[in-house]
Amino acid sequence: MEKVLVKVKKGMNFLLSRIAAILLVAMTALVIYQVFTRYVLNDPAAFTEEIVRYLLIWTGFIGAAYAFSTRQHMALVFVREKMRPISRKVLVTATDALVLLFALLVMVIGGTKLALSAVKEFSALLGVPRTLVYSMAPISGVFIIVAQAINIYEDITGKAISEEASR
């Protein structure tokens, strides 16, 4: 069981980190191109602003999934650190379960409904369906659910599923 979880976590972290890196490079290139066309050519490329906006949304969702998978998301730990070990374990497990529930109900189910409702809506400049942008919520929601399921397993068993364990 643990070997499967290690492979899933390792593969998911690899995929999410590479996607985020590609998105950031693309956004950087587009912003540089936008600045060049605006200030050097005096003819700004209008399409870059909309693409960068959509890539930023996707990067935020991918980054959130990666943060939950690596447990590097922002957290206030001062209350948790003052608790006894058993209370801390219950709190962390309950928090991870709530995040999983949120990802399922809001991001996957709600995000899917939102994406499907926007099939006939198109962006103003590029003409791409808004579904393309909104589909990132359910996609990242699935990644967060998988990450949280692994996190809950770690919380309950006390065993950390790390990428180094597979080496």
HELIX and SHEET records of a PDB file:
HELIX    1   1 GLU A    2  TYR A   39  1                                  38    
HELIX    2   2 PHE A   47  THR A   70  1                                  24    
HELIX    3   3 PHE A   78  LYS A   82  1                                   5    
HELIX    4   4 PRO A   85  PHE A  102  1                                  18    
HELIX    5   5 ALA A  103  GLY A  110  3                                   8    
HELIX    6   6 GLY A  111  SER A  117  1                                   7    
HELIX    7   7 ARG A  130  TYR A  134  1                                   5    
HELIX    8   8 MET A  136  THR A  157  1                                  22    
HELIX    9   9 GLU A  163  SER A  166  5                                   4    
END                                                                             
